[in-house]
């Protein structure tokens, strides 16, 4: 049903239809396996569904070139179909964070003004309110393969699709940042960004036609969508889709030798929770090619535990705005360069600068900057943010505090906003957190700065203990005194049953009490 893209482009640089290509050259290869529904589609079948989705969206929902199509759904192979259907129409894919409250979804939809909103049946009530408030013309349900407006639409779709005549610099996806502080911003992700992120994934992460990638981070997040799912579709591999993260289920799927997973990306919390599952130490993970960890630096204790199994965690760094891959640490240096996010990927430039924009020398801490074809051209409807985020020569301000060692390896010290100043000294919470993670009884921890009369600010550690641990605040403070400078040692320790997380598992420090 799909049409091959026309080679004529004003830029001279064609945008390939990955799914149509693999449907033509390897039609029987498996494209996607949806674990929740049990559905499995070859590239030929997936291509057919993508075309039908595009026809239905065009004829039934009135979606045309440049229109935004919002999707609010747990992970589902249908979400990927909608993404590629948007490409065939020249429309813009708008994945929504299902963890957000209704007013937050209303803000995003008011900002992006989608023509249509597709949603999992579990979000029907919230979607009805959002659609009414934001005057969204077309709303339709997905049901993970069950009876739904989406499946009915695909069944009745007919016709042909015209060449969308899209350019590499056109926006394919708008991904709204998590909005942990202030209002979220929609980062425009272009087709060029998708292409270069794939090339970086192939070179640095061994993604290829034989890859079986387990997608468990939410697909509204750049990690779920673009590491490694879209690169796998580009290279003709298979994406295995898990609806939501569950550590026991995750370990079971990773251990399955009949349909072996080769790649998966998570955040440290995912791998911490999995390591606490019964059977983890005996699980056979030898078939894995790469377990990537991003979103935050992985604690040394966690890296060591996976390394002992012969399954090293590969530290990555990236952002929604960078496609996302920017830094990758090769498996060989997992422990020798522990704490590092690695070296720049092939198609990116990175540097660390001071407040005046001067490039800093080895082991000096400053702001991380990035430039390259994998970086967003800007935010949707945010001219002021675009001016503030980019320098005149194309460098993007990441907002991350970083340093580079003498070998050229980059270390993300912390977010600038998380740093606090105690007695005139900069304290980066991740350094303190890593010290606390060395204690066997600690499952998770987060350190924040709180006001202090004498020092201006001091640290407070929020700690979640493993079952059976009898650690107290004195033991944690004493441990820190032996390992980090005195001004970094937390003045207070508070124990919690759990830390607040966003949908990807990243800790939400901004909601932890500072009083």
N, C-alpha and C positions, 0 to 999 in steps of 0.2 A: 504493500500500500504506500510506503514512503517513497519519496522522490530523492534521487541522488542530488547533492547540492550542485548548483551551477558553478563552474570554475570562474565565471566573470565576477569580479569584485572591484570596486573603485580603489581599494587599498592594494589590490594585487595579492591579498593574503586570504585564502578561503577559510571558512569555518566548517569543519567536518562534522557530519552527523555520525557519532561513534556507534550508536546502536544500529543504524542502517548499514554501516560498513560491515560490522561483524555478522549481521544477518545475511549479508551477501556472501561473505567469505568463509564463515564458520557457523552456518545456521543451526547446527545441532549441538553446539557447545552450550553448556548451561550458563545463563546470564545471572539468574537470581534464584535464591531459595528462601522463601518466607517461612520461618520456623513456626510462627503462631498459627498460620492457616494451613501449613503443609504444602502450599503451592510452589511449584518449580517450573520455571519458564526457560526454554532455550532462547538464544538470541533471535531466532526467527519468530517465536511466539511473543517474545517481549517487544520486538519491533512492531508486530501487528497490533499489540495492545497500545503502544505509544501512539501509533497513527490513529487508531480509533479514539483514543482520549483526545487527541488534537482536533479531530473532526467534530466530536461531541462538544468540546469547549468552544469551537468556532461557531457551529451551527445552533447548538442548544443554549450556550451561555453568552454568546455574543463577544467572545474574546478575540481581539485582534492585535496587531503589531503594537508593542509598547504598553499594552494593558498589563496590570499586575494581577496575578492569580495567587491568592493567599491559601495556605494549607495549614490546618490545625489538626494534627494527628500524631498518635504514637507511631513508632517506627513501623513501616508497612511498605511492601514492594510497590504499592500503588503510588506512594509519594515520589518514588523515582520515576515512575511513568509520567506523572504530572510534570516533573521537572523537564524531562525530555520532550514532552508534548508542547511545553512552553517554547522550547527552541524551534520546533517545527512551525510555530505560529509567529515567531518573533516577539512573543510575549515575555513577561518578566515573572520569574518564580519568586514567591514570597513566603518562605516557611516561618511559621509562628511558634513561639515558645509556649508549650502547653502548661508550663508551670506558672505562667503569669496570671494575675488577677484580671477580672473582666475590665476594670478601668484602664489597666496597662495595655491590654489588647485593643481597647478602643482608641488609645492614643496612637498606637502603631498603625492601625487601619485608617485612622483619621489623617495620618501623615502620608501613608503610601497610597491611599484611595484605591484599593483593589476593585477590579470589575466583578470578580467572583471570589467566593470563599468556600473552599471544600474542607470538610471536617470529618473526623472520626465520630461515630455515633455517640460515643461517650461524652462528647463536648457539645451536644445539641443545645442544651439550655444556655450556656455561655455564648454560643455562636448566635443564637436568636437575638440576644440582647445587643451584641456587638453589631450585627447586621442592621438592626433597627436604629441604633444610635448613629452609625456611620453611613446609613443609607446605601448599603451594599446591595446591588440589584439582584445578584444571583447567588444562591446558597444551595449546596448539595452535599449529601453525606457519602462517606466511604465506610465500608464495613469489613475491611480485611478479607475481602473475597466473598463475603456473605451478600444477601440481597440488599441492594442499595440503589440510590439514584445514579451513582457512578457506574455500577455494573450494568444497569439498565441502559444508561447512555452509551456505553461502549458497545453493547449488543446491537443497538439500533443505528449506530454510526455508519455512514456510507459517503462515498464521494472521493475526491482526490484533493491533495494538498499542493498548493503552489509553493514555489521556492521562496522562503522568507527573506532572502537576500540580506542576511545579517553580516555585520562586520566584526572583526576580532575585538574591537574596542567597545562594542555594544554591551549593555548590561544584561546579563543572563539571570542573575539572582540578586535580590536585596536581602541581606542578613542583618537583622537588628542586633546590636550589641546588647549584652545582658542587662545593662541599665542598673548595675549595682550601686552606682552613684549618679544622681541626676536622671534626666530623661534619656532613653535609649536612642541611638543614632543608627540609621540604616546604611551599612557599608555596601556600596555597589561592587558586585563581583562580575567581572567581564568574562567573555569567552577566552580572551587572551590569558587572563589569570588562570582559568581552568586548564588551558593547554600547558602553561609553564609549570603549574603545580604538578601536573602529571609527569612532565619530564623530570622534575626534581624528585618525584616519588620513585620513578624508574631507576634513576641513578643512585639515589641515597638509600632507598628502602627496598630494592629488589622486587618491585611490583612488576608483574608480567602476565602473560596469558594463562599460566598455571596457578596464579594466585587464587586462593579461596579466603576471602576477607570476611571476618565476623564483624558486622555493624551492630554495635550495641549502644554507643553514645547517641543521643537524640539527633535526628537528621535536621532539626532546626539549628543545630550547632555546626560550626564549620568542621569540627573534628568528626562528627558523624557523617556529614555529607562529603567532605573532601579529603579525609585521611582515614581509610584509603579508598572509599567507595567510588568516587568519580574517577580517580586514576585507574581503578580496576576495570570499570566499564570502558574506559578509553583503550586499555590494552587487551580487552577481550577475556578477562578473568571472570570469576564468580563472586558475587556478594551474597553472603548468608546473613539474613536480617533477623535480629532479635528484637522483639517488640519493646521491651524495657529491660534494664539491667537487673539481674538477680544473681548474686555471687555463686550460689549453688548451681543454678542452671548454666551460668557462664563457664564454670569449671567443667561441668559435664560435657558441654559442646566442644570446649577446647581439647578435651581428652579423647574425643571420638576418633578412633583410628580408621573407621570405615569410610568416613567422609572428612578427611583431615583438614583442619583449618591451618592456613599458613601465616596469616597476618591478623592483627587486631590492634586497635588503639584505645587506650583508656587514660584516665587521670589517676594520680596516686591512690586516691580513696578506693577506686575500683579494685586495684591490685592488693591493697591492704586488706580489704574485706574478703577477697578471694583466698588470700593466704591463710585466713583464719577458718576457712571451711574444712570440715572433716574430710580427710582423704587428699588434701592438697599435697602433702609431703610424698605421697605414694603415686600421685597422678603422673601419667606418662605424657609428657609434652615435647618429646624429642622431635616430633614432626614439624613443630613450629619454625618458621623462618624468622619472624620478627614480632615481638610484642613491643609496641611503641607506647611511651608514656609522655604525656604533655599536660598543659594546663597549669602546672606548678612543678618546681624541682622535686624529684623523688628523693625521699630520705635515704641515707646511706644504708641503714638497716634493712630497708625494703629491697634495695638493689642487691645487697648481699644475699638475702634469702632466695631470690629468684636465680641469682648466679649459682648458688649451691645446687640448684636443680638442673643446671646446664641450660637455663632459659633466661638469658640476660634481658633486662628491660632496656630498650633503646630510648634515651632521653631525646625529646624533640622540643623545639620552640616554634611557635607561630601565633598568628592572630587572625581574627575574622578579616581584618584589613589586608593581610599579606598572603592570602590565597589557600592555605595558611602557612605552608612550610617555609621556614627561614633559616633554621639551624637544625642540624642532626648530628648526634654523637654516635659514631660507629660502635658496634658491639665489642670490639677489641678493647676499647677504652672505657667500658662501662664502669669499672672500679678504679682504674688508674687515674681517670679524670672525673671521678664521682663529683657531682654537683654542677658539672658543665653541661650546657645544652649543645655543645659540639662546635662544628665548623659551619660556615655559610654554605647553603645549597648552591648548586652550580650557577643558577640564573638569578642571583641576588648579591647585592653589596650591603655589608653591614659595618657600622663603626660605632664607637662610644665617644661622646663629646661632653664638654663642660657646658656651663650656662651660657658661654659666649659662642658656642658652636665649634670650638677648637677640638680637634681629635686628641684624645688622651693616650698616654703611654701604657705599657703593661701594668696590670694590677691597680690602675686608677679607676675609681667608680664614677660613672656619669650616666647620661641617658643614651639608650640604644636607639640608633637610627637605621633605617633600611631603605633601599632604593632598588627598583627592578621591575620587570614586566609582570611579576606576580603580585604587585602592590595595587590596591584599589585606586581608581582615579578620583575618588572622593565619596562623600556622604550624600544621601538623597535629601534634597531640600535643606541643606545645611551649609550655605556659603561661608558663614563665619567660622564654623568648625573646619571647613576645608582650608581657609586661609591660615588658621592657627596650626593645622596639623602637618602642613607641608612647607618646606623651604623653597626658595625660588628655583633651585636646581634639582628639585624632585625628590629630596630626602623626606621620609615620613617619620614624624615623632611617634615612637611607640609608647612612651610613658613608662617604660621599664628601666629600672636602674640596673646597670650591668658593668662588667669589667672583662678585660681580655688578658689571658696569661701570656707568658713569654713565648709559648708555642703557637699562639694564635687562637686558642680555644676560648669561646665565649661562656661567661657565667652570668645568669640572670640572678642578680642579688635580691631584688624584690620589685614590687611596684613602687613608683615614687610616692604615690598616695598612702602607702602602707608604712613608709619610713617614719620614724619619730625621732625627736632630738631630746636626749637626756643629758643634762649637765653640759650642753654644748657639743655633745658627740652624736653623730648619726647612728641610729640603731636600725638595722634591717631585720624585721621579725623572722625571716626565713632562716637566718643563722641561728637564732635562739631555738626555733622549732626543730631544726636538725639535731641540735644538742639534746633536746628532750626526747626525740625519737630514738636515741641510742638506748634508752631504758627499756628493758624487755617488757615491762607491764603496760606500756603506753600503746594504745591503738591509734589515736589521733590527737593532734593538738594544734592550737592556733594562738598566736601571740599578737596583742594589740597594745598601742600606747594609751595610757590614761593620764589625766592631769595630776601633777604633784607640786606641792608648794615649794619644796626645796630645789628639785631638779628640773622643773618645768613639765617633764613627762617621764614616766617610768613604764616598764613592761608589766602586763598582766597576761598570764598563760591560762588558757582554757584547755583542759585535758580530759580526754575520754580514756578510761582504763580498760584493758582486756579483762574478760571474766576471770575471777580468782585473784586478780592483782591486789596487793595490799599497800601499794605505794601511797605515801602521803605528801603534803606540800613541802615538808622539810627535806625529804629525800630528793625531790625534784630540784629544789633550789640548790642544795648542796652539790648535786651532780653538775648543775650548770656552772657553779663557782669553780669547779675543777677543769672546765673545758672552754669557757669563753670569758672575755673581759668582764670585770666586775660591773661596769656600767650597763652591760647587756643583760645581766642576770635579772629575771623577772622579780619584781617586788612582791607580787601576789600570784597565787595559783588557785584557780577555781575548777572544781570537778563537775562535769556534765555527763548525762547519760548519752548524749549525742550532740554533735555540732551541726549547725545549720548548713545545708548544701543547696546549690542550685541543681538543675536537672541533669547537668553533666557530671555532678559529683564534686565540683569545686566548692571549697569552704567559703561561706559568705561572712567575711569578717565584719562587714559594716553593720550587721544586725546584732553583733555581740555587745553587751552593755559596756559602756566606758565610764559609768559613774560609780 
